Amino acid sequence: MKKLVEEIAKALVDLPEQVSVNEIESQQSIVVELAVAKQDLGKIIGKKGQNVQAIRTILNAASGKSKKRIILELLE
């Protein structure tokens, strides 16, 4: 999941070298923390949150086999 989020985020932002993804796994869930440059935060969120919602939808679809809930958090 970490690699998937990293690739999507790098494709959306102007400064891909500042994209940082951290994954925290527990028994029932996986928390994916995404940090980008301040000027790129709006590009990740998108208009009315459409981009971040699309990323969350892709993660939920990809998590089907793992049977764990995936939570995407944006860090400032």
C-alpha positions as CSV (number, residue, x, y, z in Angstrom):
1,M,0.0,0.0,0.0
2,K,2.9,2.3,0.8
3,K,4.3,2.1,-2.7
4,L,0.9,2.6,-4.3
5,V,0.2,5.8,-2.4
6,E,3.8,7.1,-3.1
7,E,3.5,6.6,-6.8
8,I,0.1,8.3,-7.0
9,A,1.2,11.2,-4.9
10,K,4.4,11.7,-6.9
11,A,2.4,11.8,-10.1
12,L,0.1,14.6,-8.7
13,V,2.6,17.0,-7.1
14,D,5.2,19.5,-8.4
15,L,7.9,18.5,-5.9
16,P,7.9,14.6,-6.0
17,E,11.2,14.4,-4.0
18,Q,9.4,15.8,-0.9
19,V,6.7,13.1,-0.9
20,S,7.0,10.9,2.2
21,V,4.9,7.9,3.0
22,N,4.8,6.0,6.3
23,E,2.8,2.9,7.0
24,I,1.7,1.8,10.5
25,E,0.1,-1.6,10.7
26,S,-2.1,-3.0,13.5
27,Q,-4.2,-6.2,13.8
28,Q,-7.3,-4.8,12.1
29,S,-6.1,-1.7,10.2
30,I,-3.3,-0.1,8.2
31,V,-2.7,3.6,8.6
32,V,-0.9,5.2,5.7
33,E,0.5,8.7,6.5
34,L,1.2,10.9,3.5
35,A,3.4,14.0,3.8
36,V,4.0,16.4,0.9
37,A,5.3,20.0,0.5
38,K,3.0,22.7,1.7
39,Q,2.4,24.1,-1.8
40,D,1.4,20.6,-3.0
41,L,-1.1,19.9,-0.3
42,G,-3.9,21.4,-2.4
43,K,-3.1,19.2,-5.4
44,I,-3.3,16.1,-3.3
45,I,-6.7,17.2,-1.8
46,G,-8.1,18.4,-5.1
47,K,-11.3,20.4,-5.6
48,K,-13.8,19.5,-2.8
49,G,-11.5,16.6,-1.8
50,Q,-12.0,14.7,-5.0
51,N,-8.3,13.6,-5.4
52,V,-7.8,12.4,-1.8
53,Q,-11.2,10.6,-2.0
54,A,-10.1,8.9,-5.2
55,I,-6.9,7.7,-3.5
56,R,-8.9,6.4,-0.6
57,T,-11.2,4.5,-3.0
58,I,-8.2,2.9,-4.7
59,L,-6.7,1.9,-1.4
60,N,-10.0,0.3,-0.2
61,A,-10.2,-1.6,-3.5
62,A,-6.6,-2.8,-3.2
63,S,-7.1,-3.9,0.4
64,G,-9.7,-6.5,-0.4
65,K,-7.3,-9.5,0.0
66,S,-5.7,-8.3,3.2
67,K,-9.0,-8.0,5.1
68,K,-7.7,-4.9,6.9
69,R,-9.2,-1.4,6.9
70,I,-6.9,1.2,5.3
71,I,-6.8,4.7,6.6
72,L,-5.1,7.5,4.6
73,E,-3.9,10.5,6.7
74,L,-2.5,13.7,5.2
75,L,0.2,15.2,7.3
76,E,1.1,18.9,7.1
